[in-house]
């Protein structure tokens, strides 16, 4: 996988998300996010952990051949119940920052490092994470979906916030269609396909009709 292909959408989606977080006013950190049960500040705290995971994974070489790619990196899980210890930890950790400026600074600091690490990564290098081995290129490609979904989560109750780039919305939709092993109907915009496909909102009656048999397999909860 060519370096410009690997880093292009990753960097585009991540830079857009970091810029969107930087533009969130302090008072909006207490707004609900698109992640059920999480405020915006909780989501931003989760992004700090995500950025740390990127840094850790890119310097964790694997000694065996690939066992996953950008699609099979994702496991399909059951809808969250609130019992996951990490899910419970995130709001407490986010609240401990107190001042939103500290949380915003920490994400910018770690997030910028993750972005630089991605740009320097060899796409063909094998890395290990989640008990799987995949190329760095496939790992970074998988995160385009993560960043784009969380960008939509961030702005769910912030209508004036900047939206994800059209190109990364399209790339994320393609990734979700590969996970579903089926295309979403053309009547759905990229944003609507991502939101309904992952259960972030229920499909309308018209969308349900357009989705047809795919409806029974939704939502796709990514873990």
C-alpha positions as CSV (number, residue, x, y, z in Angstrom):
1,X,0.0,0.0,0.0
2,X,1.5,3.3,-1.1
3,X,2.5,5.7,1.6
4,X,0.4,8.6,0.2
5,X,-2.7,6.4,0.2
6,X,-2.1,5.2,3.7
7,X,-1.4,8.6,5.3
8,X,-3.7,10.6,3.1
9,X,-7.1,9.6,4.5
10,X,-5.7,8.9,8.0
11,X,-4.1,12.3,8.3
12,X,-7.1,14.1,6.7
13,X,-9.6,12.5,9.0
14,X,-7.4,12.8,12.1
15,X,-6.4,16.4,11.4
16,X,-10.1,17.4,10.8
17,X,-11.1,15.7,14.1
18,X,-8.4,17.4,16.1
19,X,-9.3,20.8,14.6
20,X,-13.0,20.2,15.4
21,X,-12.1,19.4,19.1
22,X,-9.9,22.5,19.2
23,X,-12.9,24.7,18.1
24,X,-15.3,23.3,20.7
25,X,-16.1,26.1,23.3
26,X,-15.5,25.2,26.9
27,X,-19.2,25.2,27.8
28,X,-20.0,22.7,25.1
29,X,-17.7,20.0,26.7
30,X,-20.8,19.3,28.9
31,X,-23.0,18.7,25.9
32,X,-24.1,15.1,25.0
33,X,-22.0,13.4,22.3
34,X,-23.2,10.9,19.8
35,X,-21.7,8.1,21.9
36,X,-24.5,6.9,24.2
37,X,-23.9,7.9,27.8
38,X,-20.9,10.1,27.0
39,X,-20.5,13.8,27.1
40,X,-18.3,15.6,24.7
41,X,-15.5,15.7,27.3
42,X,-15.8,11.9,27.7
43,X,-15.4,11.4,24.0
44,X,-12.4,13.7,23.9
45,X,-10.8,11.7,26.7
46,X,-11.5,8.5,24.7
47,X,-9.7,10.1,21.8
48,X,-6.6,10.7,24.0
49,X,-6.6,7.0,24.7
50,X,-7.1,6.2,21.0
51,X,-4.1,8.4,20.1
52,X,-2.0,6.6,22.7
53,X,-3.1,3.3,21.1
54,X,-1.9,4.4,17.7
55,X,1.5,5.4,19.1
56,X,1.8,2.1,21.0
57,X,0.8,0.0,18.0
58,X,3.1,1.6,15.5
59,X,6.1,0.8,17.7
60,X,4.9,-2.8,18.5
61,X,6.5,-5.0,15.7
62,X,5.1,-8.4,15.0
63,X,7.1,-11.5,14.4
64,X,4.6,-13.4,12.3
65,X,2.6,-12.8,9.1
66,X,-0.7,-10.8,9.0
67,X,-3.8,-12.3,10.6
68,X,-6.0,-9.4,9.8
69,X,-6.5,-6.5,7.4
70,X,-8.3,-3.1,7.6
71,X,-11.7,-4.8,7.5
72,X,-11.1,-7.8,9.8
73,X,-9.3,-5.6,12.3
74,X,-12.8,-4.7,13.5
75,X,-14.7,-7.2,15.6
76,X,-18.5,-7.1,15.7
77,X,-19.7,-6.8,19.3
78,X,-23.0,-6.7,21.2
79,X,-24.5,-3.2,21.9
80,X,-22.8,-1.7,25.0
81,X,-24.5,-2.4,28.4
82,X,-22.5,0.1,30.5
83,X,-20.8,-2.8,32.3
84,X,-17.5,-2.4,30.6
85,X,-14.9,-1.2,33.2
86,X,-13.2,1.1,30.6
87,X,-16.5,2.7,29.6
88,X,-17.1,3.5,33.2
89,X,-13.6,4.8,33.7
90,X,-13.7,7.3,30.8
91,X,-16.2,9.7,32.4
92,X,-14.4,9.7,35.7
93,X,-11.1,10.3,34.0
94,X,-12.5,13.1,31.8
95,X,-14.0,14.8,34.8
96,X,-10.7,14.7,36.6
97,X,-9.2,17.1,34.0
98,X,-11.5,19.8,35.3
99,X,-10.6,22.6,32.9
100,X,-11.6,21.6,29.3
101,X,-8.4,23.5,28.2
102,X,-6.3,20.8,29.9
103,X,-8.1,18.0,28.1
104,X,-7.9,19.9,24.8
105,X,-4.2,20.4,25.3
106,X,-3.5,16.8,26.1
107,X,-5.3,15.6,23.0
108,X,-3.5,18.1,20.8
109,X,-0.1,17.0,22.3
110,X,-0.6,13.2,22.1
111,X,-2.7,13.5,18.9
112,X,-0.1,15.5,17.1
113,X,2.5,12.9,18.0
114,X,0.2,10.1,16.7
115,X,-0.2,12.0,13.4
116,X,3.5,12.4,13.0
117,X,4.1,8.7,13.8
118,X,1.6,7.7,11.1
119,X,3.3,9.9,8.5
120,X,6.6,8.2,9.3
121,X,5.3,4.7,9.5
122,X,6.3,2.1,6.8
123,X,3.0,0.9,5.4
124,X,4.4,-2.6,4.8
125,X,5.7,-3.0,8.4
126,X,3.9,-5.6,10.5
127,X,2.4,-4.4,13.8
128,X,0.5,-6.2,16.5
129,X,-2.6,-5.0,18.4
130,X,-5.7,-6.6,19.9
131,X,-4.1,-10.0,19.5
132,X,-3.9,-9.5,15.7
133,X,-1.1,-8.9,13.3
134,X,-1.6,-6.6,10.3
135,X,0.4,-4.1,8.2
136,X,0.8,-0.6,9.5
137,X,-1.0,0.5,6.3
138,X,-4.0,-1.6,7.1
139,X,-4.0,-0.5,10.7
140,X,-4.0,3.2,9.7
141,X,-6.7,2.6,7.1
142,X,-8.9,1.0,9.8
143,X,-8.6,4.1,11.9
144,X,-10.1,6.3,9.2
145,X,-13.5,4.7,10.1
146,X,-12.8,5.3,13.8
147,X,-11.9,9.0,13.4
148,X,-14.8,9.7,11.1
149,X,-17.4,8.1,13.3
150,X,-16.1,9.9,16.4
151,X,-16.1,13.2,14.4
152,X,-19.8,12.6,13.8
153,X,-20.2,11.8,17.5
154,X,-18.4,15.0,18.5
155,X,-20.7,17.2,16.5
156,X,-24.0,15.3,17.2
157,X,-25.3,18.2,19.3
158,X,-23.1,20.9,18.0
159,X,-24.7,22.0,14.7
160,X,-22.2,24.8,14.0
161,X,-19.1,22.6,14.4
162,X,-17.1,21.7,11.3
163,X,-18.1,18.4,9.7
164,X,-15.8,15.6,8.6
165,X,-14.3,16.0,5.1
166,X,-16.4,14.6,2.3
167,X,-13.5,12.3,1.2
168,X,-13.1,10.7,4.6
169,X,-16.9,10.3,5.0
170,X,-16.8,8.4,1.7
171,X,-13.8,6.3,2.7
172,X,-15.5,5.5,6.1
173,X,-18.7,4.4,4.3
174,X,-16.7,2.1,2.0
175,X,-15.0,0.6,5.1
176,X,-18.3,0.0,6.8
177,X,-19.7,-1.6,3.7
178,X,-16.8,-4.0,3.6
179,X,-17.4,-4.9,7.2
180,X,-21.1,-5.5,6.4
181,X,-20.1,-7.3,3.2
182,X,-22.9,-5.4,1.5
183,X,-23.4,-1.9,0.0
184,X,-25.7,0.6,1.7
185,X,-28.4,2.0,-0.6
186,X,-27.5,5.0,-2.7
187,X,-30.5,6.9,-1.2
188,X,-28.5,7.2,2.0
189,X,-25.8,9.9,2.2
190,X,-22.4,8.8,3.6
191,X,-23.3,10.4,6.9
192,X,-26.7,8.6,7.1
193,X,-25.1,5.3,6.1
194,X,-22.6,5.6,8.9
195,X,-25.0,6.8,11.6
196,X,-27.7,4.2,10.9
197,X,-25.2,1.4,10.0
198,X,-23.5,1.7,13.4
199,X,-26.7,2.3,15.4
200,X,-26.0,5.9,16.2
201,X,-29.5,6.7,15.1
202,X,-32.5,4.5,14.1
203,X,-33.3,4.5,10.4
204,X,-36.4,6.2,9.2
205,X,-39.2,4.2,7.6
206,X,-38.0,5.2,4.2
207,X,-34.4,4.2,5.0
208,X,-35.6,0.9,6.5
209,X,-37.4,0.2,3.2
210,X,-34.2,1.1,1.2
211,X,-32.0,-1.0,3.4
212,X,-34.1,-4.1,2.8
213,X,-32.6,-7.3,4.1
214,X,-29.6,-5.4,5.5
215,X,-31.8,-4.0,8.2
216,X,-31.8,-7.3,10.1
217,X,-28.0,-7.2,10.4
218,X,-27.9,-3.7,11.8
219,X,-26.5,-2.1,13.9
220,X,-22.9,-3.0,13.3
221,X,-21.2,-2.4,16.7
222,X,-17.5,-2.2,16.2
223,X,-15.1,-3.4,18.8
